[in-house]
């Protein structure tokens, strides 16, 4: 059989444009498809020419496809507004200057329409943690954060909390058995969940390669300030939304996000946003993606997937423990606090970024934790428009991790745990209660934003 040798003339006759793609296609075909019949090669090249993006991941044909997909061009440089839009600050006296400065920068973005700063706010990357920003027609990856869909989940069981003392060893083993901690932790035999069948894994090239790792991490908890803990839930009166009779219950509370899946999505699309949206140095981490363009839509779908995945991780953990308890929870309360939503603000659809902030629209339930020894609170939103229907996502850090390691001792941590009757599994000095603001002061500062309808007191805490 004679070897096929394709020419530039043949490629041009098929519609290939002048440029580097001609020589690349000739090299690829003459090296890898030289024993094919011309009709088959012609059909293959036509398919690549017509749908180049579907071949970008192909080890061989991807070399041709990449030359047919136009490069994304960086947009013009965007200046910040001289004067930013006004924004509400809750608990001003509790918030460090670095967080305020970041918020002042964020509200100068030309896409910004409304902002608010929560009382637990502290400095982060781009938008401060505790920052809420509504934008028009665009999403800011670092306005959502690296741990996309980081969230709280509380299961309330009609079990006497005294069981935590009577069967302390059993409950401790349940926390160890039910999840994994550590940044790279993976299960040898992962759980199943419908989120792993999401079509986004097949449609988005960024997340496509993350499917296996996401599956292996499904139901794990990560590191940092993430936790799974047992404690006491107290409800003083019957609330029409919470619908739990007054009493004392066993509670299971978890805090974690979307693991490596969310981190990879955030890093990829932040880098892409910075290449497409040039901003002054102090605002570079606030680069945005337009939602009427492919990159923005791709990020939005990937963000949604990461949020669903984070939720699934919590549900897997809670289902395992409920099965061991042989009890179904009488109520589950949960909420994201690193996410972006399409919401109506003053009659206009805007993108509301809540980076470390809890949704608090009218009668929306959420959980605001304190620390490993401080109470957390089940809250009901008041729908305060000035806060863009938001509240804090916790007590907020009082000191950085490095400062915590320098100023907190093992004895200090041991003593405060003993004083509050809390057993800690894992955890570090950087997460000690002293590193956090006073949750009750934070709650007073946002009394216009939420009503407290229940209380959670931690007793058995597991962290990384």
C-alpha positions as a printed NumPy array, in Angstrom:
array([[  0.   ,   0.   ,   0.   ],
       [  1.388,   3.394,  -0.957],
       [  1.804,   5.964,   1.801],
       [ -0.531,   8.957,   1.9  ],
       [  1.243,  12.297,   1.62 ],
       [ -1.037,  15.295,   2.077],
       [ -0.186,  18.708,   0.615],
       [ -0.896,  22.289,   1.599],
       [ -3.003,  22.642,  -1.541],
       [ -5.289,  19.827,  -0.433],
       [ -5.7  ,  21.38 ,   3.025],
       [ -6.58 ,  24.767,   1.548],
       [ -9.148,  23.119,  -0.702],
       [-10.795,  21.691,   2.429],
       [-11.058,  25.208,   3.848],
       [ -8.025,  25.354,   6.13 ],
       [ -6.907,  28.97 ,   6.567],
       [ -3.489,  30.269,   5.621],
       [ -1.064,  30.21 ,   8.524],
       [  0.817,  27.826,  10.824],
       [ -2.079,  25.35 ,  10.901],
       [ -1.25 ,  24.225,   7.347],
       [  2.272,  23.031,   8.171],
       [  1.136,  21.557,  11.506],
       [ -1.673,  19.59 ,   9.827],
       [  0.677,  18.312,   7.117],
       [  3.168,  17.102,   9.738],
       [  0.462,  15.417,  11.857],
       [ -1.301,  13.653,   8.979],
       [  1.879,  12.576,   7.181],
       [  3.309,  11.187,  10.439],
       [  0.294,   9.547,  12.058],
       [ -2.246,   8.856,   9.305],
       [  0.007,   8.007,   6.34 ],
       [ -1.551,   4.552,   5.973],
       [ -5.131,   5.851,   5.903],
       [ -7.213,   6.175,   2.771],
       [ -7.655,   9.768,   1.537],
       [-11.449,   9.674,   1.986],
       [-11.096,   8.809,   5.667],
       [ -8.453,  11.492,   6.224],
       [-10.573,  14.05 ,   4.396],
       [-13.577,  13.268,   6.618],
       [-11.421,  13.453,   9.76 ],
       [ -9.863,  16.788,   8.801],
       [-13.254,  18.231,   7.949],
       [-14.522,  17.263,  11.39 ],
       [-11.495,  18.89 ,  13.074],
       [-11.94 ,  22.024,  10.981],
       [-15.654,  22.228,  11.759],
       [-15.459,  21.444,  15.498],
       [-11.892,  22.175,  16.629],
       [-12.753,  22.616,  20.327],
       [-13.9  ,  18.996,  20.628],
       [-10.4  ,  17.852,  19.615],
       [ -8.367,  20.097,  21.922],
       [ -7.727,  17.238,  24.383],
       [ -6.791,  14.76 ,  21.63 ],
       [ -3.112,  13.854,  21.972],
       [ -2.521,  13.95 ,  18.194],
       [ -5.272,  15.974,  16.526],
       [ -5.167,  18.527,  19.347],
       [ -2.027,  19.939,  17.708],
       [ -4.152,  20.92 ,  14.71 ],
       [ -7.219,  21.936,  16.689],
       [ -5.358,  24.402,  18.902],
       [ -4.258,  26.306,  15.798],
       [ -7.874,  26.586,  14.642],
       [ -9.248,  27.973,  17.898],
       [ -8.723,  31.734,  18.08 ],
       [ -6.699,  32.828,  21.07 ],
       [ -8.544,  34.757,  23.746],
       [ -7.337,  38.329,  23.526],
       [ -6.862,  40.392,  26.633],
       [ -9.417,  43.14 ,  26.984],
       [ -8.432,  46.753,  27.35 ],
       [ -7.096,  47.944,  30.655],
       [ -9.842,  48.805,  33.11 ],
       [ -9.409,  51.789,  35.401],
       [-11.027,  51.849,  38.81 ],
       [-13.619,  54.531,  39.475],
       [-12.285,  57.585,  41.3  ],
       [-15.017,  57.208,  43.886],
       [-16.538,  53.84 ,  44.652],
       [-20.162,  53.112,  45.404],
       [-21.217,  53.405,  49.033],
       [-21.485,  50.242,  51.132],
       [-22.733,  49.281,  54.565],
       [-20.326,  48.13 ,  57.283],
       [-21.635,  46.045,  60.184],
       [-19.591,  45.906,  63.381],
       [-17.05 ,  48.447,  62.156],
       [-15.145,  48.3  ,  65.452],
       [-14.479,  44.569,  64.947],
       [-13.005,  44.85 ,  61.443],
       [ -9.313,  45.294,  60.591],
       [ -8.187,  48.069,  58.231],
       [ -6.869,  45.621,  55.642],
       [-10.339,  44.185,  55.062],
       [-11.864,  47.653,  54.833],
       [ -9.219,  48.731,  52.318],
       [ -9.939,  45.684,  50.154],
       [-13.645,  46.5  ,  50.209],
       [-13.005,  50.149,  49.278],
       [-11.045,  48.856,  46.28 ],
       [-13.764,  46.367,  45.281],
       [-16.535,  48.977,  45.2  ],
       [-14.482,  51.045,  42.729],
       [-14.816,  48.339,  40.058],
       [-16.873,  49.625,  37.097],
       [-19.096,  46.52 ,  37.368],
       [-19.864,  47.051,  41.095],
       [-23.434,  48.03 ,  41.964],
       [-23.783,  47.406,  45.735],
       [-21.603,  46.184,  48.588],
       [-21.598,  45.3  ,  52.278],
       [-19.028,  44.219,  54.859],
       [-19.95 ,  41.722,  57.567],
       [-18.796,  41.987,  61.212],
       [-16.551,  38.906,  60.955],
       [-14.624,  40.388,  58.027],
       [-10.862,  40.046,  57.688],
       [ -8.344,  40.403,  54.887],
       [ -8.246,  37.827,  52.117],
       [ -7.375,  37.724,  48.413],
       [ -9.367,  40.053,  46.18 ],
       [-12.639,  40.499,  48.023],
       [-12.127,  40.356,  51.806],
       [-13.511,  37.394,  53.717],
       [-16.848,  38.712,  54.974],
       [-17.258,  40.869,  51.872],
       [-20.48 ,  40.946,  49.839],
       [-20.434,  42.484,  46.37 ],
       [-23.196,  42.728,  43.772],
       [-21.958,  43.162,  40.192],
       [-23.655,  43.584,  36.83 ],
       [-23.172,  40.977,  34.113],
       [-19.91 ,  39.57 ,  35.451],
       [-18.55 ,  37.166,  38.04 ],
       [-15.28 ,  37.535,  39.968],
       [-13.627,  34.144,  40.697],
       [-11.767,  35.554,  43.697],
       [-15.004,  37.195,  44.788],
       [-16.253,  33.65 ,  45.34 ],
       [-12.98 ,  32.363,  46.722],
       [-10.725,  29.347,  46.316],
       [-12.88 ,  26.971,  48.361],
       [-15.976,  27.275,  46.181],
       [-19.169,  26.265,  47.964],
       [-17.581,  26.116,  51.42 ],
       [-20.604,  25.585,  53.608],
       [-22.218,  24.601,  56.893],
       [-24.497,  21.63 ,  57.516],
       [-26.322,  20.801,  60.753],
       [-28.278,  17.622,  61.45 ],
       [-30.523,  17.707,  64.532],
       [-31.294,  14.314,  66.099],
       [-33.973,  13.587,  68.688],
       [-31.376,  11.966,  70.929],
       [-30.455,  13.002,  74.465],
       [-27.147,  14.966,  74.413],
       [-26.148,  13.079,  77.57 ],
       [-25.35 ,  10.188,  75.221],
       [-22.205,  12.119,  74.226],
       [-20.879,  11.478,  77.739],
       [-22.323,   8.002,  78.227],
       [-20.908,   6.73 ,  74.911],
       [-17.994,   9.143,  74.455],
       [-15.682,   6.55 ,  72.864],
       [-18.302,   5.456,  70.347],
       [-19.043,   9.014,  69.206],
       [-15.333,   9.759,  68.904],
       [-14.836,   6.74 ,  66.662],
       [-17.792,   7.836,  64.527],
       [-16.096,  11.154,  63.772],
       [-12.896,   9.338,  62.865],
       [-14.706,   6.778,  60.72 ],
       [-17.091,   9.108,  58.902],
       [-14.678,  11.379,  57.036],
       [-11.034,  12.142,  56.219],
       [ -9.066,  15.266,  57.043],
       [ -5.949,  16.644,  55.339],
       [ -5.464,  18.626,  52.13 ],
       [ -4.723,  15.595,  49.945],
       [ -6.866,  13.02 ,  51.717],
       [ -8.602,  10.44 ,  49.51 ],
       [-10.763,   7.395,  50.226],
       [ -9.634,   3.99 ,  49.014],
       [-13.301,   3.015,  48.618],
       [-15.258,   6.226,  47.965],
       [-18.982,   6.701,  48.364],
       [-21.408,   7.15 ,  45.483],
       [-23.48 ,  10.261,  44.856],
       [-25.41 ,  11.538,  41.861],
       [-23.243,  14.668,  41.694],
       [-20.485,  12.54 ,  40.16 ],
       [-22.756,  11.944,  37.158],
       [-23.102,  15.659,  36.381],
       [-22.811,  16.399,  32.675],
       [-20.502,  19.32 ,  33.501],
       [-17.69 ,  16.828,  34.096],
       [-17.942,  15.898,  30.429],
       [-18.6  ,  19.348,  28.994],
       [-16.027,  21.466,  30.823],
       [-12.43 ,  20.613,  29.932],
       [-11.119,  22.108,  33.186],
       [-13.141,  19.789,  35.435],
       [-13.094,  16.795,  33.104],
       [ -9.676,  15.722,  34.34 ],
       [-10.673,  16.22 ,  37.972],
       [-13.497,  13.665,  38.036],
       [-11.479,  10.765,  39.452],
       [ -9.858,  12.822,  42.212],
       [-13.207,  14.416,  43.105],
       [-14.754,  10.974,  43.417],
       [-11.901,   9.773,  45.661],
       [-12.365,  12.853,  47.885],
       [-16.158,  12.704,  48.047],
       [-17.153,  12.931,  51.706],
       [-13.762,  14.173,  52.935],
       [-13.325,  17.388,  54.898],
       [ -9.977,  18.963,  54.02 ],
       [ -7.912,  21.023,  56.438],
       [ -7.64 ,  24.539,  57.871],
       [-10.751,  25.632,  59.764],
       [-12.895,  22.753,  58.514],
       [-14.455,  20.472,  61.101],
       [-17.063,  17.834,  61.915],
       [-18.388,  17.936,  65.477],
       [-21.053,  16.674,  67.826],
       [-22.722,  19.073,  70.201],
       [-25.887,  20.196,  71.942],
       [-28.678,  21.952,  70.043],
       [-30.98 ,  24.111,  72.139],
       [-34.263,  25.525,  70.856],
       [-36.102,  27.832,  73.279],
       [-39.341,  28.355,  71.349],
       [-41.118,  26.972,  68.316],
       [-40.172,  28.933,  65.198],
       [-42.504,  28.731,  62.202],
       [-39.572,  28.288,  59.799],
       [-37.202,  26.077,  61.814],
       [-40.108,  23.903,  63.002],
       [-38.262,  22.185,  65.845],
       [-40.189,  21.875,  69.139],
       [-38.531,  23.593,  72.09 ],
       [-36.   ,  21.302,  73.726],
       [-32.446,  20.   ,  73.838],
       [-31.133,  17.747,  71.082],
       [-28.012,  16.041,  69.761],
       [-26.478,  17.987,  66.879],
       [-23.971,  17.065,  64.174],
       [-22.319,  20.108,  62.581],
       [-19.889,  20.099,  59.653],
       [-17.922,  22.807,  57.859],
       [-16.019,  22.167,  54.63 ],
       [-16.049,  22.922,  50.909],
       [-15.331,  21.535,  47.472],
       [-11.829,  20.159,  48.074],
       [ -9.402,  19.919,  45.126],
       [-12.228,  20.287,  42.612],
       [-13.105,  23.813,  43.762],
       [ -9.48 ,  24.868,  44.23 ],
       [ -8.521,  23.863,  40.686],
       [-11.561,  25.602,  39.209],
       [-10.804,  28.769,  41.176],
       [ -7.125,  28.848,  40.238],
       [ -7.734,  28.203,  36.541],
       [-10.473,  30.774,  36.081],
       [ -8.769,  33.413,  38.227],
       [ -5.713,  33.141,  35.998],
       [ -7.946,  33.337,  32.925],
       [ -9.828,  36.345,  34.302],
       [ -6.561,  38.171,  34.943],
       [ -5.498,  37.579,  31.338],
       [ -8.792,  38.892,  29.947],
       [ -9.431,  41.73 ,  32.377],
       [ -6.495,  44.   ,  33.134],
       [ -6.781,  45.945,  36.391],
       [ -4.455,  48.112,  38.517],
       [ -2.077,  46.203,  40.781],
       [ -4.117,  46.539,  43.971],
       [ -7.217,  45.223,  42.19 ],
       [ -5.734,  42.412,  40.072],
       [ -7.332,  39.687,  42.181],
       [-10.742,  41.222,  41.429],
       [-10.518,  40.444,  37.699],
       [-13.876,  39.359,  36.332],
       [-15.383,  37.196,  33.599],
       [-18.398,  38.359,  31.615],
       [-21.41 ,  36.101,  31.779],
       [-22.377,  36.763,  28.171],
       [-19.094,  35.234,  27.034],
       [-17.906,  31.631,  26.92 ],
       [-15.259,  31.914,  29.662],
       [-17.743,  33.426,  32.101],
       [-20.404,  30.822,  31.39 ],
       [-17.865,  28.018,  31.726],
       [-16.798,  29.301,  35.128],
       [-20.415,  29.713,  36.237],
       [-21.258,  26.102,  35.389],
       [-18.049,  24.857,  37.013],
       [-18.785,  26.935,  40.138],
       [-22.287,  25.457,  40.336],
       [-20.816,  21.969,  40.086],
       [-18.31 ,  22.703,  42.86 ],
       [-21.161,  23.963,  45.049],
       [-23.195,  20.816,  44.424],
       [-20.119,  18.706,  45.114],
       [-19.46 ,  20.484,  48.422],
       [-23.062,  19.849,  49.44 ],
       [-22.709,  16.19 ,  48.478],
       [-19.602,  15.851,  50.669],
       [-21.595,  17.018,  53.707],
       [-24.542,  14.782,  52.899],
       [-22.284,  11.726,  52.589],
       [-20.786,  12.418,  56.032],
       [-24.161,  13.043,  57.679],
       [-25.721,   9.973,  56.043],
       [-22.932,   7.721,  57.348],
       [-23.368,   8.969,  60.891],
       [-27.177,   8.892,  60.766],
       [-26.965,   5.262,  59.649],
       [-24.696,   4.423,  62.589],
       [-27.012,   6.244,  64.984],
       [-29.952,   4.342,  63.489],
       [-31.81 ,   7.654,  63.51 ],
       [-32.916,  10.076,  60.827],
       [-32.4  ,  13.758,  61.659],
       [-35.574,  15.604,  62.557],
       [-34.165,  18.67 ,  60.782],
       [-31.228,  19.563,  58.586],
       [-30.095,  23.181,  58.158],
       [-27.359,  24.104,  55.676],
       [-25.96 ,  26.995,  53.659],
       [-23.098,  28.009,  51.363],
       [-20.883,  30.912,  52.316],
       [-18.355,  31.057,  49.429],
       [-20.458,  31.401,  46.314],
       [-22.139,  33.71 ,  43.801],
       [-25.868,  33.903,  43.122],
       [-28.039,  35.585,  40.51 ],
       [-30.408,  37.724,  42.58 ],
       [-32.718,  40.664,  42.081],
       [-31.337,  43.791,  43.721],
       [-33.405,  46.978,  43.433],
       [-35.327,  45.476,  40.526],
       [-32.22 ,  44.448,  38.588],
       [-30.648,  41.004,  38.236],
       [-27.141,  41.176,  39.667],
       [-24.446,  38.686,  40.595],
       [-24.16 ,  38.639,  44.384],
       [-20.781,  37.394,  45.624],
       [-20.731,  36.253,  49.252],
       [-17.139,  35.453,  50.151],
       [-17.408,  34.275,  53.711],
       [-20.966,  35.509,  54.163],
       [-24.22 ,  33.706,  54.881],
       [-27.357,  34.196,  52.731],
       [-29.93 ,  35.954,  54.94 ],
       [-32.962,  36.737,  52.797],
       [-36.294,  36.887,  54.59 ],
       [-36.927,  33.625,  56.512],
       [-33.882,  31.863,  55.025],
       [-32.197,  29.595,  57.573],
       [-28.458,  29.383,  58.1  ],
       [-25.765,  28.449,  60.624],
       [-23.15 ,  30.846,  61.994],
       [-20.482,  28.966,  64.012],
       [-18.282,  30.422,  66.738],
       [-15.135,  28.42 ,  67.526],
       [-14.31 ,  24.979,  68.919],
       [-15.437,  26.157,  72.375],
       [-17.895,  28.939,  71.496],
       [-21.566,  28.595,  70.655],
       [-22.761,  28.598,  67.092],
       [-26.198,  29.907,  66.129],
       [-29.041,  28.743,  63.919],
       [-30.322,  31.951,  62.344],
       [-33.232,  33.143,  60.233],
       [-32.654,  35.961,  57.761],
       [-34.476,  39.273,  58.11 ],
       [-34.065,  40.205,  54.444],
       [-32.083,  43.403,  55.095],
       [-31.537,  44.967,  51.677],
       [-28.672,  47.171,  52.873],
       [-26.646,  44.017,  53.609],
       [-27.739,  42.521,  50.269],
       [-29.604,  39.867,  52.275],
       [-26.412,  38.667,  53.949],
       [-24.886,  38.006,  57.377],
       [-21.527,  36.853,  58.755],
       [-20.314,  33.298,  58.16 ],
       [-18.781,  32.895,  61.598],
       [-16.987,  34.785,  64.334],
       [-14.124,  35.72 ,  62.023],
       [-10.403,  35.546,  62.698],
       [ -8.952,  37.847,  65.328],
       [ -5.372,  36.929,  64.5  ],
       [ -3.57 ,  35.377,  61.547],
       [ -2.424,  31.776,  61.653],
       [  1.203,  32.797,  62.065],
       [  0.281,  35.14 ,  64.939],
       [ -1.723,  32.367,  66.572],
       [  1.246,  29.994,  66.498],
       [  3.447,  32.681,  68.071],
       [  1.081,  33.759,  70.847],
       [ -0.948,  30.65 ,  71.806],
       [  0.518,  27.733,  73.739],
       [ -0.558,  24.115,  73.957],
       [ -1.359,  24.665,  77.646],
       [ -3.635,  27.618,  76.834],
       [ -5.537,  25.479,  74.346],
       [ -5.738,  22.507,  76.713],
       [ -7.032,  24.697,  79.535],
       [ -9.774,  26.408,  77.546],
       [-10.97 ,  23.074,  76.131],
       [-11.15 ,  21.687,  79.67 ],
       [-13.002,  24.769,  80.932],
       [-15.697,  24.275,  78.282],
       [-15.872,  20.479,  78.499],
       [-14.794,  20.025,  74.872],
       [-12.841,  17.025,  73.514],
       [-10.693,  17.884,  70.488],
       [ -9.523,  15.317,  67.946],
       [ -6.774,  16.838,  65.836],
       [ -6.798,  20.612,  65.446],
       [ -3.921,  23.052,  65.899],
       [ -2.996,  26.244,  67.707],
       [ -3.927,  28.259,  64.623],
       [ -7.551,  27.206,  65.173],
       [ -7.601,  27.752,  68.931],
       [-10.538,  29.806,  70.253],
       [ -8.198,  32.709,  71.06 ],
       [ -7.584,  33.187,  67.316],
       [-11.246,  34.122,  66.762],
       [-13.435,  37.111,  67.541],
       [-16.133,  36.948,  70.188],
       [-19.094,  35.365,  68.414],
       [-21.632,  37.029,  70.722],
       [-20.251,  40.49 ,  69.908],
       [-20.446,  39.623,  66.219],
       [-24.066,  38.512,  66.622],
       [-24.978,  41.799,  68.363],
       [-23.405,  43.706,  65.46 ],
       [-25.708,  41.932,  62.991],
       [-28.934,  41.927,  64.965],
       [-30.529,  43.847,  62.074],
       [-29.628,  41.037,  59.69 ],
       [-30.738,  37.804,  61.382],
       [-32.86 ,  36.42 ,  64.205],
       [-31.396,  33.653,  66.371],
       [-33.751,  30.637,  66.443],
       [-31.439,  28.028,  67.958],
       [-28.029,  27.46 ,  69.535],
       [-25.326,  24.837,  68.989],
       [-22.725,  24.146,  71.684],
       [-19.743,  22.029,  70.518],
       [-18.661,  19.105,  72.724],
       [-16.713,  16.664,  70.532],
       [-14.729,  18.336,  67.757],
       [-12.69 ,  16.792,  64.975],
       [-10.338,  18.848,  62.783],
       [ -7.283,  18.202,  60.63 ]])
